[in-house]
């Protein structure tokens, strides 16, 4: 599939207006929602009911694209396994969601901060306030990709509800020129971004409760896709055992306690033993588990994990078969 476009929705190109600009009225995400046409005269309870009712449409919409999302996951996992990187790129809400997902990877999965990176139009200041016009600068998207040193083997995921954000289009074009594998996550079918990317995930959730406010259903859909991309890719890299985050970084009191509880659950040991193993492992949960299961010291446990691709289950299964 390298170099080929795969879309998860029907192709229906953006239509230029007479002035040469995209006609936003043709975008699903810009349409008024008939179900909420009288929103301004409703009481708080009814407004919340309608928002909740619309939110119920998001998960089924995402479910229609699981095959293409899984393809993206495998591409990401393969890239990270080879030592390459994953970049999320977006503007506004989409950009903030990408930065959020990237920021959660080191504490949750023990990754190097360079492995998964978020890039937002307008830079870090755009995380807390709107940077006017940043999303309209396609050249800035290109420059930001180049500044991060995106190269062949990396994966770049661009996020935009409309699927036509110039900043994202510039970023995708620069990423493709650099040889990276590109993914577009949008909420409109046949999007411009989907036409540029190697893989398009186009989750159509319909008009928003508040017309055009894509921080709502479209934002939720993008967050759900991001949850799948990062979590599933990390699972494929051996970052969990069962459903336990055995590669977490215990950087605060809550996470230290969680790390101990994970060790206790996997090994069936008491709290004191778990705390001792965690301390001797250098606060590395996977290493602590292997130490407890095999009797190896920390260095030996690390080597053992490396030999088994970082998968705790493979180590424990081998240890169990050797003792039976």
N, C-alpha and C positions, 0 to 999 in steps of 0.2 A: 504493500500500500504506500510505500515511500513515494512522496511527490504527488500522490493522488488525493483529490478532495473527496471526503465522505461526509454527507450531511445527514442529520437525523430528522429533517423535515423536508417538505416539498420546496423546490426552488421557486422563488417568486421575487424577482429582482426589485430593488428600490426603484421608484419611478421619479425621475427628475421633474421639478416644477419648471414652468416657463423661464424662470430666472436662473435655472441651472442648479438649484438647490434641491435636496431631497424633500419630497412632499410628506411631511410628518403625518398628515391626515391619513395616509395609507398604512401607517404602522399600527399593528394591533395594540401595542402598549400605549398609544395615544388616543384610542377610541373612548368615547364616553360609555359608561356601563349602564345599561337600561335598568338594572336591578337597584341602582343607587341614585336614580335621577331626582329623588326627593330627599336627598341626604340632609339638606339644610333645615328641614322642618321636623326631623326626628329627635326623639329624646336619646339620652346617652346609652340606655340599655339597647335600644333598637339599632343604633349606629354600631355598637359593639357586636350585636348579633349578625349584622350584615357583613362586617369585616371578617368575623369568624367563619361565616358561611362561604365567603369568597376564598378564604385561606384554605378551606377544605379541598379546593380544586387544585392546589399546588402539587401535593404528593402524587396524585394520579397522573398529572401532566409530566412530572419528572420520570415516573415509572415507564412511560412510553419510550424513553430514550436510554434505557439501561444498557443495551448492547453497545451503543456508541460511547457511553460513559465508561463502560468496562474496557473498551479499546483504548481510550485515553489513559485509563489507569495502568494498563499493561505497558503502554509507551512510556509513561512516567516512571514506573517501577524499573523498567529496563534501563532507562537513562540514568537514574540514581544509582542503580547497581554498578554501572560502569564508571561512576565517579562524576557524572555530569550533574546539571542543576535544573531546578524547576523555577520558572518565573511566572508570577501572576501580574497582569497589567490591566489597569482600568482607570476610569475617571469617576469622581463623585462617589456615590454609594457603592458602585461596582468595584472601584479602586479600593475603597475602605474595606470591603469584604475580603478582597484578595490579600491585602496587607494583614488583616486579622488572622486569616487562615495560615499565612506564612509565619506570623509571630507565634502561633500556638504550637508549631512543629517542634522546636527545640525542647520546651519543657515536657511535652507529651511523649515525644518519640526519641529524645536524646540526640537529635540531629545537630549538625553544625549549622549556625545561622546562615552560612553561605549556601547551603544545600537548597533551601526553599526561600525565595525572596519575593517580596511584594513591591510593585512599582506603581505609584499613583500620580496621575497628571497633576502638575503643580507642586510636586514634592511634598515633604513631610508636613508642611503647614496646611495642606489640603485635607489632612486627616481630621482636623477639628473645625475648619471653616472653609466655605466655598472659595475657590480661586477662580475668579471670573475669566472665562475664555480659555482656560487650560485645556479643556476637552476638545476644543476646536483646532488645536495646533498639531497637525500631523507630523511636522518636522520635529517637534519636541518628543513625540513618541519614538521616532527613529533615533534621535540623539540619546534618549534615556536607555534604549536597548543597547546601543553602541557603548555607552558609558559603563554599563554593567559587564561588558565583555562577553555578551552572548555569542556562543560559538556552535559549530556543528556538534550534535549529540545532546545539546540542551533541549528542554521543552519549554515553550512559551504559551501560556494560557491567557488569552485576552477576554475580558469580561465587559459586556455592555448590554443593557436591556434592549436598546433600540437596534443594536447590531450595526450601527453606522457611524459610531463615534470616530471622528478623524484622528484623534490621538491614538486610539487603538488600532486603526487601520495602518497608520504609519509604523507603529510598533510591530505589527504582524508582518508587514512588508520587509522591515529591516531584519526581523528574526529569520524570515525565509531566505533572505539574501545571505545571511550568515550561516545557513545550513541547519538551523534549529528546526525541530518538529513543532508545528503550530496548531493550537486548538482555539476555536472561538466558542464562547459560552454566551448565548443571546436568548432573547425572548420573543423574537420575530422570525417567521419562516422566510427562507430565501434571502437572508441578510447579506449586506455587502461584506461584512466580516467573515461570514460563513463561506463566501465565495473566494476569499483570499486564503483562509486557513487550510491546513491539511485535513483537519477534522472539525466538523461543526456540530455543536450540541445546542439545538434550538428548541428550548422548552417554552412552548406557547401557553401562557396561563390566562390569557384573555385580558380585557380591559380592567383597569384598576378601580377600586372603590372610589378613589379620588382621581379623576381622569388625569393620566400622565404622571402620577406620583409613583414612579417605578421603584421607590424604596420599599414598597409594600409587597404585593405578590411576586413581582419580578425579582425583587431583592431576596425574598424568601427562597424562590426557586434557585437563584444563583448560589445562595448559602448552602442549600441542600446538595447541589452538584459539587461544590467545593468540599463539603464534608466527605463525600464519596471519593473524590479524586485523591485527597491527601490521606485519609484514613485507610482506604483500600490499598493504595500504593505502599503505605508503610507496613500494613499487614503482610503484603506480598514480599516485603524485605525482611521479615522476621522480627518486626518491632513489637509483636505481642505474643503471648502464650495463652491459648484459649481466647478469652476476651479481656485479658489483663494486660495493662500497659507496662510491660516489663522493661522498657527502655526509658521510662520517665526519669527526669532529673529531680531529685528531692532537694529543691532549693528553698523551701520554706517548711514551717512546722507541719502544715497539713500534708504536704507531699512526702515528708519524712515518715509520717504515720502511715500514709497510703503505701509507701514502699515496704514498710515492715509488714503490713497486713497482706500484701501480695506475696511476700516471701513465706509468711506463715501459711497462707492458703495453698501455695504450690507444694511446699515441703511438708506441711502438717506439723510444723514445729511450734514451740511457744514463743512468746514475745521477746524474751531475753535472748534466745538463740538467734532469732531473726535480726535483732538489733546488733548482735555481735558479728553476724555474717555481713550485714550491710556495712558496718564500720570497717571490717577487714577487706571488703571488696573495693573500698574507695568510693562508697556510695553508688555503686553500680548494681542495680537490682538483678540483672541477668547474670552477672558474674557471681553475685551472692547466692543465687539459686543453684547455679552449677557447682559452686563450692560445697554447698550443703548436700547436694545429691551425689557428688562423686568423691568428696574428701580432698579434692585438689586445693592448692593454694590459689590466690588471686591470679597470679601470672599464668598458672597452668589452666585455670578456668577460662581465661581470656583466649588462650591458644586453642582450647577445645571448642569454644564458640566460633572462633575464626574458621576452624576446620569444618564446621557444620554450617557455614554460611550465616552465622549469627542467630540461627533458629534454636531456641531453648528446647522445643519439643523434640527435635532430632537428637540433641544431647541426652535428654532424659529417656527417650525411647531406647537409645543404645545402651545407656547405663542399666535400664531395667532388663533388657535382653541379656546383658552380660552377667547379671546377678541371678538370672533364673536358671 
